[in-house]
Amino acid sequence: MRVLVCGSRSYGRVENEDGTLGAEVPALGLVYDLLAGMYYEHDIGYALVHMDHFYVRHGAARGADTHASMWARTIGPHPGDERLNNLDVCSVVEEPFPADWSRGKKAGYDRNVVMRDAPGKIDLVVAAIDKPLEQSKGTAMMVQLARNVGLPVHILQKL
């Protein structure tokens, strides 16, 4: 299974007393809960039969992408982990796609197209937002790019 996570860069950040955004708190995010649920459902219902991996693809940005990255790095096991020898779990593989911002504003769009079109079938796009979708331009663009090719999209909206 391969999940592409995108979303607001402010997603999952704690608001300071003065109204500014503080530190990210990934463990509190809905992204964690959704990925965990999908992993365990995938692991139990699919991986034992198909010996598959659980891929987490993201744009390596702040916010929702950070949540996806931290989840992928902490949930394990990863390819090569001896726990996989038991054949009762599937590995978690992180697929980060950082944008090359030296190319200017188009870098975000280009990265999103590459993420969508990179090898490996995407089973679901998860867009995690903490504001209306139209106010999260990069996320809205990724959602549209996914829908343009018929990929299923799940919007996690935490307002």
Phi and psi in degrees as a GROMACS rama.xvg file:
@    title "Ramachandran Plot"
@    xaxis  label "Phi"
@    yaxis  label "Psi"
@TYPE xy
-130.711  124.329  ARG-2
-116.044  129.5  VAL-3
-100.671  122.344  LEU-4
-108.392  130.263  VAL-5
-136.44  170.089  CYS-6
161.664  -177.944  GLY-7
-61.1552  140.945  SER-8
-72.2318  -20.2893  ARG-9
-90.6361  -2.7896  SER-10
-60.1104  128.038  TYR-11
82.8197  12.1674  GLY-12
-96.0393  144.4  ARG-13
-82.9005  136.141  VAL-14
-86.1435  128.658  GLU-15
-74.8513  166.989  ASN-16
-58.068  -31.7016  GLU-17
-85.4358  6.54288  ASP-18
90.1235  -6.55591  GLY-19
-80.6135  161.609  THR-20
-84.467  132.967  LEU-21
-101.401  -147.123  GLY-22
-68.278  152.207  ALA-23
-78.776  145.048  GLU-24
-126.175  79.0411  VAL-25
-57.7104  -36.9931  PRO-26
-64.9797  -17.9831  ALA-27
-88.1547  -6.76827  LEU-28
-77.6004  150.166  GLY-29
-66.7853  -25.0478  LEU-30
-60.2197  -44.2598  VAL-31
-56.1386  -50.4316  TYR-32
-62.7336  -43.2123  ASP-33
-66.1578  -47.3415  LEU-34
-62.8817  -40.8835  LEU-35
-61.447  -45.7255  ALA-36
-61.5181  -43.0355  GLY-37
-67.5057  -40.3056  MET-38
-61.8981  -50.4265  TYR-39
-67.7061  -35.6459  TYR-40
-66.5471  -44.0777  GLU-41
-64.0186  -45.7992  HIS-42
-60.57  -47.5725  ASP-43
-75.2853  -44.077  ILE-44
-90.5199  -10.8897  GLY-45
-133.462  -47.4936  TYR-46
-64.3612  -32.8479  ALA-47
-62.1902  -33.8409  LEU-48
-84.784  -41.5978  VAL-49
-102.365  -4.98717  HIS-50
52.247  46.7665  MET-51
-97.8502  169.083  ASP-52
-103.251  162.894  HIS-53
-110.38  111.104  PHE-54
-98.505  136.678  TYR-55
-120.805  107.921  VAL-56
-101.701  137.325  ARG-57
-156.671  169.769  HIS-58
-90.8447  8.22461  GLY-59
56.689  39.8087  ALA-60
-111.418  175.005  ALA-61
-66.66  166.381  ARG-62
82.6309  -128.896  GLY-63
-57.9242  -38.2153  ALA-64
-63.0437  -39.1174  ASP-65
-63.7158  -40.0897  THR-66
-59.9155  -46.0718  HIS-67
-62.8554  -42.8617  ALA-68
-63.3049  -47.6789  SER-69
-64.4929  -38.7665  MET-70
-62.245  -48.2858  TRP-71
-61.8379  -36.2973  ALA-72
-79.1941  -24.6468  ARG-73
-99.2881  -23.9367  THR-74
-74.8637  -39.4835  ILE-75
49.6929  -179.259  GLY-76
-74.2057  162.631  PRO-77
-110.636  160.647  HIS-78
-50.8797  134.759  PRO-79
94.7296  -13.5461  GLY-80
-67.1613  131.281  ASP-81
-63.2606  -21.2381  GLU-82
-61.9086  -23.6638  ARG-83
-70.3402  -17.1618  LEU-84
-65.338  -20.6028  ASN-85
-74.1697  -14.3412  ASN-86
60.3365  20.3088  LEU-87
-112.789  7.8015  ASP-88
-141.193  157.32  VAL-89
-109.138  156.036  CYS-90
-82.7216  155.934  SER-91
-105.417  126.222  VAL-92
-119.868  120.534  VAL-93
-87.4329  134.532  GLU-94
-123.57  83.5438  GLU-95
-80.7071  141.448  PRO-96
-129.219  79.0983  PHE-97
-69.2325  145.023  PRO-98
-78.1053  148.81  ALA-99
-95.1246  86.5611  ASP-100
-68.0408  -10.3384  TRP-101
-66.9969  -14.4079  SER-102
-88.0524  2.01841  ARG-103
92.7022  -167.849  GLY-104
-63.3151  -25.2616  LYS-105
-68.5993  -12.9181  LYS-106
-59.1959  -38.6372  ALA-107
-63.577  -45.498  GLY-108
-62.3458  -48.0566  TYR-109
-58.8923  -43.9316  ASP-110
-60.993  -42.4347  ARG-111
-64.6556  -38.3941  ASN-112
-65.8531  -43.8221  VAL-113
-62.2213  -42.714  VAL-114
-59.2939  -45.1616  MET-115
-65.9025  -39.9133  ARG-116
-95.6764  -3.78033  ASP-117
-61.6442  155.023  ALA-118
-55.3193  145.272  PRO-119
106.351  120.72  GLY-120
-65.6376  128.122  LYS-121
-86.9111  124.454  ILE-122
-87.6749  -28.8785  ASP-123
-158.887  140.045  LEU-124
-106.029  125.471  VAL-125
-109.257  120.067  VAL-126
-108.721  110.093  ALA-127
-100.716  116.69  ALA-128
-130.242  151.719  ILE-129
-119.973  18.7392  ASP-130
-153.543  168.903  LYS-131
-55.4396  142.434  PRO-132
-52.9965  -41.3209  LEU-133
-66.1466  -15.6513  GLU-134
-90.8637  -6.15526  GLN-135
-112.137  82.4002  SER-136
-58.2187  -45.6009  LYS-137
-65.0703  -39.0941  GLY-138
-67.9524  -43.5308  THR-139
-60.3831  -39.121  ALA-140
-66.4391  -41.8815  MET-141
-64.4667  -41.144  MET-142
-60.1731  -44.1283  VAL-143
-66.1014  -42.283  GLN-144
-58.8665  -41.1781  LEU-145
-66.3783  -46.4404  ALA-146
-65.3824  -31.829  ARG-147
-58.9767  -27.5585  ASN-148
-110.657  13.8184  VAL-149
81.0433  17.426  GLY-150
-76.6065  140.075  LEU-151
-71.0605  139.465  PRO-152
-124.917  133.318  VAL-153
-117.525  122.377  HIS-154
-95.4599  120.446  ILE-155
-99.1727  104.637  LEU-156
-108.473  118.041  GLN-157
-119.683  93.831  LYS-158
